[in-house]
Amino acid sequence: MSEAIQILQKYWKHNTFREPQEEIINAVLSGNDTFALLPTGGGKSICFQVPALINKGIALVISPLVALMKDQVANLQKLDIKAIALTGGISTEEMIDLLDNCQFGNYKFLYLSPERLQSEWILERIKSLPINLIAIDEAHCVSQWGHDFRPSYLKISQLKTHFPKVPFIALTASATPRVQEDIISQLGLEKPAIFQKSFARENIAYMVFEVEDKLFRMAQILKKNPEPSIIYVRNRKSCLDTQLQLQQLGFTATYYHGGLSSKEKDKNMQLWMREEVQIMVATNAFGMGIDKANVKTVIHIQLPENIENYYQESGRAGRNEEKAFAVILTSPSDIFQAKDQSIHTIPDKKFLLEVYVKLCNYFQIAYGEGIDEKFSFNLNAFCVRYGFPILKTYNALQFLDRQGILTLSQEFSEKITLQFIISSKEIMRYMSLNPREEEVIVTILRTYPGIYDMAIPFNLSLIAKKSNHAENEVSQILQHLRDKEIISYTAKNNDAVLVFNEIREDEKTINRVAKYLEHQNQLKTTQLESVLQYVSDTTHCKRALILTYFGELRSAPCGVCSYCLSSKK
């Protein structure tokens, strides 16, 4: 029995690999650079985790998705495999400790974002680690022609000079032929072993229906197919509205979006995973790391952004290889709305600069400062303050996130506001009587000079960092000050955490990335046209249209999609 199979049995309790996992693992173990294009649900992580466990040393895994990194690290830790992730918002001291653990603690996996490689000291520390494999997840991010281009991915190829004998494996679930060539070139893969599984999902029937009443048709589909289902929507409001409408019709449904706390996300997820409810209504925040085999139906009631996203989201159906359905419901106004929304929500350079400058002002970041500072962030409150349109602003922030200028983590957090309600003379007296709290109080007063006059948004982690205290210590001091009626202190729920990855340089920062913005806007327009063509085409098989988009040109009609069924009639 091969060592790879033994590892698979020991940790994942499977006796055989899926096609072509074993061939990919053997290529990596032979020391070859490898490119693997495995459609969603194809088991990409196994392809680098198994060889990393076989070889001595630690695997470096580069991924842009904080949620996916945390999910994979948590899953490995449950299997008693030592893994660490360097995500945004971790202090320098913590990172030093984590990297020490990697060097001396017999760890097997180090996950980090590509932006981390831009820090010279982190790169120097990585060079000293016994790296046995470098895995690049979501490898399409290295290509300007990909649907999620990140310039920081272009720096990954520099690792080749530091680790010339270490194999690279690049993995992605969706890439057109042009993007595939670009990935291999930009990462500097040397004579890579290339593995590409067909994008054809034979058991999925792709359906597009133009309907007047989406809720009525959705109910028909869900009654006919009472197994677990996912309904994808484009925003949080639609998420809640659709879930309530379905419940009123007698269906069991829950919901999932980026603004929920981790506890709520997990609770709703478990309701659906355990099949206590039939339907999960979700934004595209739902799906990463979700592997539920018996999903019967995936319904999109609003048009997806691009074919790549649609393929991944619809591919969450039918992983048990039984017949499943991927449905898009459209109405006559959808195409007009999609075009109009696209025009009005794509940020240009001028708007991007305005958002960035106002964001820095909002958090009182001075020019030349701000690196590694972390803030609770509410998009609605920010947009109201400056009169910005929400969708356009969100797209601008997402672009800044992809460029590595900041990290916008869609994680539930608390927004704290704080005000001193006694005079400065009394505060001086209090500090003299309570010297252990003095350093924190002085730091607050220096950081927020207007804190006597009004309640000011308060950044707990920033004060902890500046005063050299742990966050829980600062929290305890604040509670004590509130109990003594020295401060008024309120905490409100927020929907994101924002980390600044660079110092503030205004025009210099935006000018550096403006060329990518122009290219991305053009690409988004082209991708939307592909979606509109897919839903409006009445003369070709739907599966064939998807396969053609991904470069598989010789595909016969599937016989089960909405076009094939209507042509049979």
ZAMARGU-4260 file (C-alpha; in steps of 0.2 Angstrom, whole numbers, plus 5000, padded with zeros to 4 digits):
<rodrens>
0) 5000/5000/5000 | 5007/5017/4995 | 5012/5030/5009 | 4999/5042/5001 | 4985/5030/5004
5) 4990/5026/5021 | 4990/5045/5025 | 4973/5047/5017 | 4966/5032/5028 | 4974/5038/5044
10) 4968/5056/5043 | 4953/5057/5031 | 4946/5039/5033 | 4945/5036/5014 | 4952/5021/5005
15) 4954/5028/4988 | 4958/5045/4980 | 4947/5054/4968 | 4952/5055/4950 | 4966/5063/4947
20) 4971/5067/4965 | 4984/5052/4966 | 4992/5057/4950 | 4994/5075/4956 | 5001/5069/4973
25) 5014/5058/4964 | 5019/5072/4953 | 5022/5083/4968 | 5031/5069/4977 | 5043/5067/4962
30) 5048/5086/4965 | 5039/5092/4949 | 5030/5109/4948 | 5012/5105/4946 | 4996/5115/4940
35) 4979/5107/4945 | 4963/5114/4938 | 4950/5104/4948 | 4932/5111/4947 | 4923/5115/4963
40) 4921/5099/4974 | 4936/5091/4966 | 4946/5090/4983 | 4960/5102/4979 | 4967/5103/4997
45) 4971/5085/4998 | 4983/5087/4983 | 4995/5097/4993 | 4991/5091/5011 | 4995/5073/5008
50) 5012/5076/5000 | 5016/5089/5014 | 5012/5076/5027 | 5023/5063/5019 | 5039/5074/5017
55) 5049/5081/5031 | 5047/5100/5035 | 5033/5112/5033 | 5021/5117/5018 | 5019/5135/5014
60) 5001/5138/5008 | 4997/5155/5000 | 4978/5159/4999 | 4969/5176/4998 | 4954/5170/5008
65) 4955/5173/5026 | 4939/5162/5029 | 4946/5148/5019 | 4963/5148/5028 | 4954/5148/5045
70) 4943/5134/5040 | 4957/5123/5033 | 4968/5127/5048 | 4954/5122/5060 | 4950/5106/5050
75) 4969/5101/5051 | 4970/5105/5070 | 4954/5094/5072 | 4964/5080/5064 | 4979/5083/5076
80) 4989/5090/5062 | 4999/5106/5067 | 4994/5121/5057 | 4995/5140/5058 | 4988/5154/5048
85) 4995/5172/5048 | 4979/5182/5044 | 4977/5201/5045 | 4976/5210/5061 | 4989/5200/5070
90) 5001/5210/5079 | 5020/5209/5075 | 5024/5201/5092 | 5011/5188/5089 | 5018/5184/5071
95) 5035/5183/5078 | 5029/5170/5091 | 5019/5160/5077 | 5034/5160/5066 | 5045/5154/5080
100) 5032/5140/5082 | 5034/5135/5064 | 5053/5135/5066 | 5054/5125/5082 | 5037/5117/5085
105) 5037/5104/5072 | 5022/5112/5062 | 5017/5105/5045 | 5007/5119/5037 | 5009/5138/5037
110) 4995/5147/5029 | 4997/5166/5024 | 4990/5179/5012 | 5001/5184/4997 | 5002/5202/5005
115) 5012/5195/5019 | 5026/5190/5007 | 5029/5209/5004 | 5035/5211/5022 | 5054/5209/5021
120) 5056/5202/5039 | 5042/5189/5036 | 5051/5184/5020 | 5067/5182/5029 | 5059/5171/5042
125) 5051/5160/5029 | 5068/5158/5021 | 5074/5150/5037 | 5060/5137/5038 | 5062/5119/5032
130) 5049/5122/5017 | 5045/5105/5008 | 5031/5112/4997 | 5024/5129/4991 | 5005/5128/4987
135) 4996/5142/4979 | 4978/5141/4981 | 4965/5151/4971 | 4980/5153/4958 | 4969/5162/4945
140) 4972/5178/4956 | 4989/5179/4948 | 4981/5183/4931 | 4975/5200/4926 | 4962/5190/4915
145) 4956/5180/4930 | 4940/5185/4939 | 4949/5190/4955 | 4966/5197/4951 | 4977/5202/4965
150) 4994/5211/4961 | 5002/5204/4977 | 5001/5186/4968 | 5014/5192/4956 | 5027/5193/4970
155) 5025/5174/4973 | 5037/5169/4959 | 5051/5177/4969 | 5050/5162/4980 | 5058/5152/4966
160) 5074/5161/4969 | 5074/5157/4988 | 5068/5139/4986 | 5074/5133/4969 | 5072/5114/4973
165) 5055/5115/4982 | 5040/5110/4971 | 5026/5123/4968 | 5008/5117/4966 | 4996/5130/4959
170) 4977/5126/4961 | 4961/5133/4955 | 4943/5128/4952 | 4939/5140/4937 | 4951/5146/4924
175) 4949/5150/4905 | 4963/5144/4894 | 4970/5161/4893 | 4970/5162/4912 | 4978/5145/4913
180) 4993/5150/4902 | 4995/5166/4912 | 4996/5156/4929 | 5010/5145/4923 | 5019/5160/4916
185) 5017/5172/4930 | 5021/5160/4944 | 5037/5154/4935 | 5032/5136/4935 | 5046/5125/4927
190) 5039/5112/4915 | 5024/5109/4926 | 5014/5093/4926 | 4997/5099/4921 | 4981/5091/4927
195) 4964/5097/4921 | 4948/5088/4925 | 4934/5092/4913 | 4922/5105/4919 | 4907/5094/4914
200) 4896/5089/4928 | 4886/5076/4920 | 4873/5074/4934 | 4869/5093/4935 | 4854/5099/4924
205) 4857/5118/4920 | 4841/5127/4919 | 4836/5145/4915 | 4818/5151/4916 | 4811/5168/4912
210) 4796/5170/4924 | 4785/5184/4930 | 4784/5177/4948 | 4800/5171/4955 | 4794/5166/4972
215) 4780/5155/4964 | 4792/5146/4953 | 4804/5144/4967 | 4791/5136/4978 | 4786/5124/4964
220) 4804/5118/4962 | 4807/5116/4981 | 4791/5106/4983 | 4795/5095/4969 | 4813/5092/4976
225) 4812/5092/4995 | 4830/5088/4998 | 4843/5101/5004 | 4844/5116/4993 | 4853/5133/4992
230) 4846/5149/4985 | 4859/5162/4981 | 4855/5181/4981 | 4866/5196/4979 | 4863/5206/4995
235) 4859/5204/5013 | 4841/5212/5012 | 4836/5199/4998 | 4843/5186/5010 | 4832/5190/5024
240) 4817/5194/5013 | 4818/5178/5003 | 4820/5167/5019 | 4804/5175/5027 | 4794/5173/5011
245) 4798/5155/5010 | 4794/5152/5029 | 4777/5160/5026 | 4774/5148/5012 | 4778/5133/5024
250) 4796/5129/5020 | 4809/5127/5033 | 4823/5140/5029 | 4838/5148/5037 | 4850/5161/5030
255) 4869/5166/5029 | 4878/5182/5025 | 4894/5191/5029 | 4886/5202/5043 | 4881/5188/5054
260) 4892/5184/5070 | 4902/5168/5069 | 4890/5161/5082 | 4875/5164/5071 | 4884/5158/5055
265) 4888/5142/5064 | 4871/5140/5071 | 4862/5143/5054 | 4875/5132/5045 | 4872/5117/5057
270) 4853/5119/5055 | 4855/5116/5037 | 4869/5103/5038 | 4859/5092/5050 | 4844/5095/5038
275) 4833/5102/5052 | 4829/5115/5038 | 4828/5112/5019 | 4834/5128/5012 | 4849/5139/5015
280) 4846/5157/5008 | 4863/5165/5006 | 4874/5178/4998 | 4891/5172/4990 | 4899/5173/5007
285) 4892/5155/5009 | 4901/5141/5001 | 4919/5140/5005 | 4924/5124/5013 | 4906/5118/5013
290) 4905/5100/5007 | 4887/5094/5008 | 4885/5079/4996 | 4866/5078/4994 | 4862/5096/4989
295) 4848/5093/4976 | 4845/5111/4970 | 4854/5127/4969 | 4844/5142/4963 | 4850/5159/4958
300) 4836/5172/4959 | 4847/5186/4954 | 4860/5186/4940 | 4878/5181/4946 | 4892/5192/4943
305) 4902/5181/4931 | 4902/5163/4924 | 4916/5158/4936 | 4906/5162/4951 | 4891/5154/4944
310) 4900/5138/4940 | 4907/5137/4958 | 4891/5141/4966 | 4880/5129/4955 | 4893/5116/4958
315) 4888/5114/4976 | 4874/5103/4970 | 4875/5085/4966 | 4892/5081/4974 | 4885/5063/4978
320) 4884/5061/4959 | 4865/5059/4959 | 4854/5070/4948 | 4854/5088/4953 | 4848/5105/4947
325) 4856/5122/4945 | 4843/5135/4941 | 4843/5153/4936 | 4826/5162/4937 | 4826/5178/4927
330) 4813/5191/4924 | 4811/5203/4909 | 4819/5218/4919 | 4834/5208/4926 | 4845/5211/4911
335) 4842/5230/4911 | 4844/5231/4929 | 4861/5221/4928 | 4868/5233/4915 | 4862/5248/4924
340) 4869/5242/4941 | 4885/5238/4933 | 4887/5255/4925 | 4883/5264/4941 | 4892/5253/4954
345) 4909/5252/4945 | 4921/5264/4954 | 4933/5275/4943 | 4950/5282/4949 | 4943/5298/4956
350) 4929/5290/4966 | 4942/5277/4973 | 4954/5291/4979 | 4939/5300/4987 | 4934/5284/4996
355) 4952/5280/5002 | 4955/5298/5008 | 4938/5299/5018 | 4941/5281/5025 | 4958/5287/5032
360) 4950/5303/5039 | 4936/5293/5046 | 4948/5283/5057 | 4959/5298/5060 | 4974/5291/5051
365) 4988/5304/5048 | 4998/5304/5031 | 5012/5292/5032 | 5004/5282/5046 | 4991/5268/5048
370) 5000/5252/5044 | 4993/5237/5053 | 4980/5247/5062 | 4964/5238/5064 | 4946/5245/5066
375) 4928/5240/5068 | 4919/5246/5052 | 4901/5248/5047 | 4899/5251/5029 | 4881/5259/5030
380) 4887/5272/5044 | 4902/5276/5033 | 4892/5279/5018 | 4879/5290/5027 | 4893/5301/5034
385) 4900/5305/5017 | 4885/5303/5006 | 4892/5288/4996 | 4882/5276/4986 | 4883/5259/4996
390) 4886/5247/4982 | 4899/5258/4973 | 4908/5261/4989 | 4908/5242/4993 | 4916/5238/4976
395) 4929/5252/4979 | 4934/5244/4996 | 4934/5226/4988 | 4946/5233/4975 | 4957/5240/4989
400) 4956/5224/4997 | 4962/5214/4982 | 4976/5226/4979 | 4982/5222/4997 | 4980/5241/5003
405) 4968/5235/5016 | 4959/5220/5022 | 4941/5220/5023 | 4936/5205/5034 | 4917/5201/5033
410) 4917/5196/5051 | 4905/5202/5065 | 4913/5214/5078 | 4909/5226/5091 | 4909/5245/5088
415) 4914/5254/5104 | 4910/5272/5108 | 4918/5281/5123 | 4917/5298/5132 | 4925/5304/5148
420) 4911/5311/5159 | 4922/5319/5173 | 4934/5334/5172 | 4952/5332/5168 | 4957/5337/5185
425) 4947/5323/5193 | 4955/5311/5180 | 4972/5316/5185 | 4968/5313/5203 | 4960/5296/5199
430) 4976/5291/5190 | 4987/5295/5204 | 4976/5284/5215 | 4976/5270/5202 | 4993/5269/5194
435) 4990/5252/5186 | 4977/5260/5175 | 4987/5276/5171 | 4996/5270/5155 | 4980/5265/5147
440) 4970/5281/5152 | 4985/5292/5146 | 4985/5283/5129 | 4966/5285/5127 | 4968/5304/5130
445) 4982/5306/5118 | 4974/5296/5105 | 4957/5304/5106 | 4959/5323/5111 | 4940/5327/5109
450) 4935/5313/5121 | 4929/5325/5134 | 4916/5333/5122 | 4908/5319/5114 | 4906/5300/5112
455) 4920/5295/5100 | 4922/5278/5090 | 4935/5269/5100 | 4948/5256/5093 | 4951/5243/5107
460) 4965/5234/5098 | 4974/5251/5094 | 4974/5257/5112 | 4980/5239/5118 | 4994/5240/5105
465) 4999/5258/5110 | 4999/5255/5128 | 5008/5238/5128 | 4993/5230/5136 | 4983/5214/5131
470) 4965/5218/5124 | 4957/5209/5138 | 4966/5220/5151 | 4961/5236/5142 | 4943/5229/5142
475) 4944/5226/5161 | 4950/5244/5164 | 4936/5251/5153 | 4923/5241/5163 | 4930/5247/5179
480) 4930/5265/5173 | 4912/5263/5168 | 4907/5256/5185 | 4915/5271/5193 | 4905/5282/5182
485) 4921/5290/5175 | 4917/5286/5157 | 4901/5282/5146 | 4905/5267/5136 | 4893/5258/5123
490) 4896/5243/5112 | 4886/5241/5096 | 4887/5227/5084 | 4897/5229/5067 | 4898/5220/5051
495) 4916/5220/5047 | 4934/5222/5053 | 4946/5233/5043 | 4965/5232/5043 | 4976/5244/5035
500) 4991/5235/5027 | 5000/5250/5021 | 5004/5268/5027 | 4993/5282/5021 | 4999/5290/5005
505) 4983/5296/4996 | 4987/5299/4977 | 5003/5290/4978 | 4994/5274/4984 | 4979/5276/4971
510) 4990/5280/4956 | 5000/5264/4959 | 4985/5253/4957 | 4974/5264/4945 | 4980/5254/4929
515) 4973/5238/4938 | 4956/5247/4941 | 4954/5251/4923 | 4958/5234/4917 | 4947/5226/4931
520) 4932/5237/4926 | 4934/5232/4908 | 4935/5214/4913 | 4919/5215/4924 | 4909/5222/4909
525) 4915/5208/4898 | 4911/5195/4911 | 4893/5202/4914 | 4891/5201/4895 | 4895/5182/4896
530) 4882/5180/4910 | 4869/5189/4900 | 4873/5179/4884 | 4871/5163/4894 | 4854/5167/4901
535) 4847/5175/4885 | 4854/5161/4873 | 4839/5151/4867 | 4848/5141/4853 | 4862/5131/4862
540) 4863/5118/4876 | 4866/5127/4893 | 4880/5114/4898 | 4889/5117/4882 | 4889/5136/4884
545) 4897/5134/4901 | 4910/5121/4894 | 4914/5132/4879 | 4917/5147/4891 | 4930/5137/4899
550) 4938/5131/4883 | 4930/5114/4881 | 4924/5116/4863 | 4918/5099/4858 | 4903/5096/4869
555) 4887/5087/4863 | 4870/5093/4870 | 4867/5087/4887 | 4849/5082/4885 | 4844/5087/4902
560) 4846/5107/4903 | 4831/5119/4900 | 4836/5121/4881 | 4838/5103/4878 | 4821/5099/4886
565) 4812/5113/4877 | 4820/5107/4860 | 4814/5089/4863 | 4796/5096/4866
</rodrens>
